């Protein structure tokens, strides 16, 4: 009996190691098309240099798993805690977000050495007696954290290259954006009491708990996201020039920043062009509109005499929807679910302290890693941000 248990545990450790290596390798695969100079650029505060993502995700495993749980572990560089801590007050001082682009050192090569060192130590740790069952959730959080950064990394790479005056190609094979939407139907959800929130034995983030009941009035929701063709009609009708469609804050944002179209759209030689990972191309009118802010999504919905769905409506209707190509803005503020409790220590800073001033997005995007999407996933961003792969779905 003890022998069987030992064999089972050994197999489990092998599975964890394989999963760890697969996810870590994918992060580096995302960076393969980059030139060294691309790794260090930070055009705006909301975009982090790719090399910072590589270092921060590595720091997570070193800080939360190796240092406290692998005896005699030696940190790769004592300064890296200051450099790669993102927002964990519990962990100590850190480089402020606006200064990440000033980090010419450590070099890209040194950060890859850091990743290799931590990966080797993690391989030893995951196969050792020190990787006990109670640490499995922490490792799983670290892996999902890295997958979140894979999506952020792609968004940041696109922002960096998409604001280069030469509009360089990243690599089209890695990020196909060729799905088209031709269905403009609506589905109806009847009035009733429904349950939302994560329900199962697999992984979820703490903000997806607790599962709870909500009452919904009867509503209709579009089965497909809003397309570029539909959004072009909004632009051509003067939607960006008419205050009546906009929240006051959104209208201020449009005027202050002279917004006239979604991010990466350029009107050149009487044609709307769009920066993609394959360079600058003419807008595909049947593709889902992308890189819009909450302000733009809400204004478009108002122009259509409709509205954005709430996150509860979105989740209840999810089985009827064609979703996964864009993160979809909802009309729900990012707030805790009933019974939500933050974890103790630094891990408790992961989601809870951001539950203010942000809006919920639902679904997934073309940048979301495989097996990292589910209908209960609660993404969240500030209403002015649009570097993520954000789109629109209408309801009424």
C-alpha positions in Angstrom: 0.0 0.0 0.0 2.8 2.4 0.9 4.6 1.5 -2.3 1.5 2.3 -4.4 1.0 5.6 -2.7 4.7 6.5 -3.3 4.3 5.6 -7.0 1.2 7.8 -7.3 2.9 10.7 -5.7 5.9 10.3 -8.0 3.7 10.3 -11.0 2.0 13.5 -9.7 5.3 15.2 -9.3 6.2 14.3 -12.8 2.9 15.8 -14.1 3.6 19.0 -12.2 7.1 19.3 -13.6 5.8 18.7 -17.2 3.1 21.3 -16.7 5.7 23.8 -15.3 8.1 23.3 -18.2 5.4 23.5 -20.8 4.1 26.9 -19.5 7.5 28.3 -18.9 8.6 27.4 -22.4 5.6 29.0 -23.9 6.5 32.3 -22.4 9.9 32.2 -24.1 8.3 31.1 -27.3 6.2 34.3 -27.3 9.4 36.3 -27.2 11.3 34.4 -29.9 10.4 36.9 -32.7 11.7 39.9 -30.7 14.9 41.8 -31.3 16.9 42.6 -28.2 15.8 46.3 -28.4 12.2 45.2 -28.3 12.6 43.7 -24.8 13.4 47.0 -23.1 10.7 49.5 -24.4 8.0 51.0 -22.2 6.0 53.5 -24.3 3.4 54.2 -21.5 3.0 53.3 -17.9 0.4 50.6 -18.6 2.8 48.7 -20.9 5.7 46.8 -19.3 8.9 45.9 -21.2 8.9 42.2 -22.3 12.0 41.5 -20.3 10.3 42.7 -17.1 7.5 40.1 -17.7 10.2 37.4 -18.1 11.8 38.4 -14.8 8.7 39.0 -12.8 7.1 35.6 -13.6 10.4 34.0 -12.6 10.6 36.1 -9.4 7.1 34.7 -8.4 8.4 31.1 -8.3 11.6 32.1 -6.5 9.9 34.2 -3.9 6.8 32.2 -3.1 8.1 28.6 -3.6 11.9 28.2 -3.7 13.0 30.7 -1.0 10.5 29.6 1.7 10.3 25.9 0.9 13.6 24.6 -0.6 16.2 24.3 2.1 19.5 26.0 1.4 18.2 27.8 -1.7 20.4 30.6 -2.9 18.8 33.5 -4.6 20.1 34.3 -8.1 20.5 38.0 -7.4 19.5 39.7 -4.2 18.5 42.9 -6.1 16.0 41.2 -8.2 13.3 41.2 -5.5 13.4 45.0 -5.8 13.4 44.9 -9.6 10.7 42.3 -10.2 8.2 42.7 -7.4 5.1 44.1 -9.1 2.7 45.3 -6.4 3.2 43.1 -3.3 3.5 45.4 -0.3 4.1 42.4 1.9 7.3 41.5 0.0 8.9 44.9 0.3 10.1 47.9 -1.8 10.0 47.7 -5.6 10.8 49.7 -8.7 7.7 51.8 -9.4 5.8 50.8 -12.5 6.7 53.9 -14.5 10.4 53.2 -14.2 10.4 49.6 -15.6 11.5 51.0 -18.9 14.6 52.6 -17.3 16.0 49.1 -16.4 18.7 48.8 -19.0 20.2 46.4 -16.4 19.8 43.5 -15.8 20.3 42.7 -19.4 18.1 40.5 -21.5 20.8 37.8 -21.4 21.0 38.0 -17.6 17.2 37.6 -17.3 17.3 34.5 -19.4 20.1 33.2 -17.2 17.8 34.0 -14.2 15.0 32.0 -15.8 17.3 29.0 -16.5 18.6 29.1 -12.9 15.2 29.2 -11.3 13.8 26.6 -13.7 16.6 24.2 -12.8 16.0 24.7 -9.1 12.2 24.3 -9.6 12.8 21.0 -11.3 14.8 19.8 -8.3 12.1 21.1 -5.9 9.1 19.6 -7.7 10.7 16.2 -7.6 11.8 16.5 -4.0 10.1 15.6 -0.7 9.8 19.3 0.0 7.1 19.7 -2.6 4.3 18.6 -0.5 0.6 18.4 -1.3 -0.3 21.6 0.6 2.0 23.5 -1.9 0.1 22.3 -5.0 -2.4 25.2 -4.9 0.5 27.7 -4.7 2.3 26.2 -7.6 -1.0 26.2 -9.6 -1.5 29.8 -8.8 2.1 30.5 -10.0 1.4 28.7 -13.3 -1.8 30.5 -13.9 -0.1 33.8 -13.0 2.5 33.1 -15.7 -0.3 32.4 -18.2 -1.9 35.7 -17.3 1.4 37.4 -18.1 1.7 35.6 -21.4 -1.5 37.4 -22.5 -0.2 40.7 -21.0 3.1 40.1 -22.8 1.4 39.7 -26.2 -0.6 42.8 -25.6 2.5 44.8 -24.6 4.5 43.5 -27.5 1.7 44.6 -29.8 1.6 48.1 -28.3 5.4 48.4 -28.5 5.6 47.3 -32.2 2.3 49.0 -33.1 3.6 52.3 -32.0 6.9 51.9 -33.9 6.6 54.2 -36.9 7.7 51.4 -39.2 4.8 49.1 -38.0 7.1 46.0 -37.9 5.8 42.5 -38.3 5.8 40.4 -35.1 5.0 36.9 -36.4 1.6 36.3 -37.9 1.6 32.5 -37.4 1.6 33.0 -33.6 -1.4 35.3 -33.5 -4.0 34.6 -36.3 -6.8 37.2 -36.3 -8.8 35.7 -39.1 -12.1 34.7 -37.5 -15.1 36.4 -39.0 -18.6 37.0 -37.6 -21.6 37.0 -39.9 -24.4 36.2 -37.4 -26.3 39.2 -35.9 -28.9 37.1 -34.0 -29.9 37.6 -30.4 -30.8 35.0 -27.8 -33.3 35.4 -25.1 -32.8 34.5 -21.4 -35.9 34.4 -19.3 -36.5 36.1 -16.0 -35.4 34.0 -13.1 -32.9 33.2 -10.3 -29.6 31.9 -11.5 -26.3 30.9 -10.0 -22.9 32.4 -11.0 -19.4 31.9 -9.8 -17.0 29.1 -10.0 -18.3 25.6 -9.2 -15.9 22.7 -9.4 -12.7 21.0 -8.2 -10.3 22.6 -10.7 -8.4 25.8 -10.5 -10.0 29.2 -10.3 -8.9 32.6 -9.0 -10.3 33.8 -5.7 -12.3 36.5 -7.3 -14.5 33.8 -9.0 -15.8 32.7 -5.6 -18.2 32.3 -4.0 -20.9 30.8 -6.2 -24.1 32.7 -5.4 -27.6 33.3 -6.7 -28.6 36.4 -8.8 -32.0 37.5 -10.0 -32.2 38.5 -13.7 -34.9 40.2 -15.6 -35.7 38.8 -19.0 -33.1 40.1 -21.5 -31.7 39.5 -24.9 -28.0 39.3 -25.8 -26.1 39.1 -29.1 -24.7 35.7 -29.9 -21.7 37.3 -31.7 -19.5 40.2 -30.8 -19.7 43.6 -32.6 -17.8 43.7 -35.8 -15.5 46.3 -37.4 -18.2 46.9 -40.0 -20.7 47.9 -37.2 -18.1 50.0 -35.5 -17.2 51.8 -38.7 -20.9 52.9 -39.0 -20.6 54.4 -35.5 -17.4 56.3 -36.6 -18.9 57.5 -39.9 -22.1 58.7 -38.2 -20.1 61.0 -36.0 -20.2 58.9 -32.9 -16.8 60.2 -31.6 -18.0 63.8 -32.1 -21.4 63.6 -30.3 -21.3 63.9 -26.5 -24.8 62.4 -26.1 -23.5 58.8 -26.5 -20.8 59.1 -23.9 -20.4 59.0 -20.1 -19.1 62.4 -18.9 -15.8 60.8 -18.0 -15.6 59.1 -21.4 -16.4 62.3 -23.3 -13.6 64.1 -21.3 -11.2 61.2 -22.3 -12.2 61.5 -26.0 -11.6 65.2 -26.1 -8.4 65.2 -24.1 -6.8 62.5 -26.1 -8.4 63.3 -29.5 -9.7 59.8 -29.9 -11.3 59.1 -33.3 -11.1 55.3 -33.6 -10.1 52.2 -31.8 -6.5 51.7 -30.9 -4.2 50.7 -33.9 -6.7 52.1 -36.5 -5.2 54.5 -39.0 -7.0 56.4 -41.8 -4.5 56.3 -44.7 -5.3 57.1 -48.4 -9.1 57.0 -47.7 -8.9 53.6 -46.1 -9.0 52.4 -42.6 -5.9 50.4 -41.8 -5.3 48.3 -38.7 -2.0 47.3 -37.1 -1.9 43.5 -36.7 0.9 41.1 -35.7 1.5 40.8 -39.4 2.0 44.5 -39.8 -0.4 47.2 -41.1 -3.4 45.8 -43.0 -6.7 47.0 -44.3 -9.6 46.6 -41.8 -11.4 43.3 -42.2 -15.0 44.4 -41.7 -16.3 41.0 -40.6 -13.8 40.6 -37.8 -14.7 41.5 -34.2 -13.8 45.0 -33.3 -10.8 45.0 -31.0 -8.8 47.3 -28.7 -11.7 49.5 -27.5 -12.1 51.1 -24.1 -15.1 50.7 -21.8 -15.9 54.3 -22.7 -16.1 53.4 -26.4 -18.0 50.2 -25.8 -20.6 52.0 -23.7 -20.9 54.8 -26.3 -21.3 52.4 -29.1 -24.1 50.5 -27.2 -25.8 53.8 -26.5 -25.6 54.7 -30.2 -27.2 51.4 -31.1 -29.9 52.1 -28.5 -28.8 49.0 -26.6 -26.5 48.4 -23.7 -23.6 46.3 -22.5 -24.6 43.1 -20.6 -23.9 42.7 -16.9 -21.3 40.1 -16.0 -24.1 37.9 -14.5 -26.1 38.1 -17.7 -23.0 37.3 -19.7 -22.2 34.2 -17.6 -25.7 32.9 -17.6 -25.9 33.2 -21.4 -22.4 32.0 -22.1 -23.4 28.6 -23.4 -25.4 30.3 -26.2 -22.7 32.8 -27.2 -19.8 32.7 -29.6 -17.0 33.9 -27.3 -13.3 33.6 -27.0 -11.9 36.0 -29.6 -12.1 39.2 -27.5 -12.4 40.1 -23.9 -15.8 41.6 -23.7 -16.6 44.7 -21.6 -19.6 44.3 -19.3 -21.5 47.0 -17.5 -20.4 45.6 -14.1 -18.0 47.2 -11.7 -15.3 44.9 -10.4 -16.4 44.1 -6.9 -16.2 41.1 -4.6 -18.7 38.4 -4.7 -20.8 37.6 -1.6 -18.6 35.8 0.9 -15.3 36.7 -0.8 -12.3 36.5 1.5 -8.7 37.5 0.8 -6.0 34.9 1.5 -3.6 35.6 4.3 -0.2 37.1 3.4 1.1 38.3 0.1 -1.1 35.9 -2.0 -4.1 37.8 -0.6 -2.9 40.9 -2.5 -3.4 39.1 -5.9 -7.0 40.3 -6.6 -8.8 41.7 -3.7 -7.1 45.1 -3.4 -7.9 45.9 -7.0 -11.7 45.8 -6.5 -12.3 49.5 -7.0 -12.6 51.8 -10.0 -12.4 49.0 -12.6 -14.8 47.3 -14.9 -15.3 43.5 -15.5 -14.5 41.9 -18.8 -15.7 38.4 -19.6 -14.7 35.7 -22.1 -11.2 35.3 -23.4 -9.2 36.5 -26.4 -7.0 35.3 -29.2 -4.1 36.0 -26.8 -5.5 33.8 -24.0 -3.4 30.7 -23.5 -5.0 27.3 -24.1 -6.9 25.9 -21.2 -6.9 29.3 -19.5 -10.4 30.4 -20.2 -13.7 29.6 -18.6 -17.1 31.2 -18.4 -16.6 32.2 -14.7 -13.3 34.0 -15.3 -13.4 37.7 -14.2 -11.0 39.9 -16.0 -10.8 43.5 -15.1 -9.4 46.8 -16.3 -9.7 50.5 -15.9 -12.3 52.0 -18.3 -9.8 54.0 -20.4 -7.5 51.1 -21.2 -7.6 49.4 -24.6 -4.2 47.7 -25.2 -5.7 44.4 -24.2 -7.7 42.5 -26.8 -11.0 44.0 -25.8 -14.3 44.0 -27.7 -18.0 44.5 -27.4 -21.2 42.4 -27.1 -24.6 44.1 -27.0 -27.6 43.3 -24.8 -31.1 44.7 -24.3 
